[in-house]
Every structure is written in C-alpha cells, then in structure tokens.
C-alpha cells in the first residue's frame, strides 16, 4: 500500500483482504477478513484487524484498531477559528494522540411489515476505547486550550442504528439509495468522564444517466451532532477527504455539522488486459458544509465550499482500487492519492 496526500504525507503499508463469496451467489460476500498495517509520515501509525461475515439474515463485524500519532490536527473549537498558513505545517497546530479500540456490531432485518422495496436493518454495537492525548509542544494551540498535562480517557460506547441499503454495489454504487441513522451513548458508569452522546445521519443517492457506469451522479448528505462532553476525537469535524476535499484535515471542530457532496462520474475507458478488464474514469465534485456549536449557530454560520476533480482506475475487480482527488477551497488546495472506494 502506497498513498500520498497533503493531509497525511506519504503512507506506506501492507493490506491484505480475504473475500469468501461462497458459491458465488452471495452478495456482498460470505465473509471478509482484513489486516492493515500503515505508517504515515504526517499522520498515525496504525494497525487494523477486521472480520465481517454474512450468515442468513445476520451480518457480524468485529474490529480492533491501535494507533499512535504526533501529527493530529487541532485548529480550535467553533465555526470561525483562524488558521495561519505560516504555521500550518508546524507543531503549533499538532498534538500527540494514542488510541486503542475494540468494537463489535451485529445487523439484521427489522421484523416488521414493510414493503419489500424498503428493507430496513437494525444495527447494534459496542466499543471499548482508550485514548491518550498531549500537546506536541508546550506552545501549541492544543496546549493553550487543554493544558500541558496528558489527557487520559477510557470509555465504552453503545450504538444503535437503522440501515437502508438499495445500492447496486457496496463498493462503487452507480444506482440506488443508501441511508443510515445512528446514535451513540457513552454512559458515565462505563467511562472515566461524564456521559456524552452523538448522532449521525448519512443519506446517499446514485442517479445513472447511462448504463454500465458510463455516466452517473453520486450525492451524499450528512448531519452529525455530539454533546458538549464528547472527547475531541468524537466531535464532529469538517475538512479533508470525508467531508470537504480542499479544506485542511479537521479544519473545523464543533458540536453540529452539515455537509452535502455531489460528484459527477464517468467510467469511460475499458480495455482487455491479461484476461481481465482494465477500467479508468474521472469525475468533478462540489463539496459544501457548515459547523456550529448549536443548531441556531449552525443555521447562521458560514458555508464552506470545496471543488475539484477525481480520477480512478481498477483492474482485478470491479471496485475502484486507485483514486486521485484534487480539491480547492478558499484556504488553498489539497490532493489525495490512495487505494480505496468512493462514497
């Protein structure tokens, strides 16, 4: 695994995935095992072990993650924080962070009478998390806001979610709709800190204008909120590949955010190669978002914009296995070259 981005620098690592499709008629798979080890020159070193299985109506997932980083970003809290470009790549905006997480989820269809065209799954989960954060240097913004002493956090999260999935592919959808509504609770009785909560809404739609992925539009709307006592890493944060491509990573942190991303895509190149099909395409995108510490502040805060171009290619599978995004915003530009899948 090799990737490069303006956020995390150069990423070197190894990722192995073992798909079991059973007799070939099980979608998306019977089981999937992932082992990933990464080193990022401007981000965390991490290890991920994930196992997911589909058995009859149940879908299980177990995951363990460990990471450590000297380059986590913090630009302050709120929708109007300042960022000095001269300090952007210096320790003033960095803090050190270590974390270990073990989680498990189970998902199954709701036993209620709904139309066959509207299957809704219930998802339950639990996680145990240990975090340790401290300033990268004493004069950093993190140190000014949180103090010089290390911050230790140990908590368990309980989660409840509803999933609606009518996409034609989990990995690179070109038709259909996906929706997720989830809530998380970290009870004080299972934590070293006061109780906190978080809610997430994720809606995606894929409209095809030509068959076989020649041209389609992907759209994603997200709203998330976190309670005041949530750890910084559990706060909603706006910026970079998952929200606004073109804004710096974690540029804004607050208690509420809205994002709307749209991307027009075309898989316009196909050629046989060694018994497989080599595919390539590109797209244009527009990402927008807002943050605020209250709903009223969210409704009146500034709308942030990012726009740009994406390029992708695949060979062995039908998934997008190589992506390159170039994004622009009023704070500059950003690039992301990686292996993975589009939203």
Secondary structure, 3 states (H helix, E strand, C coil): CEEEECCCEEEEEEEEEEEECCCCCCCCCCEEEEEEEEEECCCCEEEEEEEEEEECCEEEEEEEEEEEEEEEECCCCECCCCCCHHHCCCHHHEEEEEEEEEEEEEEEECCCCCCCCCCEEEEEEEEEEEEEEEECCCCCHHHHHHCCCCEEEEEEEEEEEEEEECCCCCCCCCCEEEEEEEEEEECHHHECCCCEEEEEEEEEEEEEEECCCCEEEEEEEEEEEECCCCCHHHCEEECCCCCCCCCCCCCEEECEEEEEEEEEEEEEEEEEECCEEEEEEEEEEEEEEEEECCHHHHHHCCCEEEEEEEEEEECCCCCCCEEEEEEEECCEEEEEEECCCCC
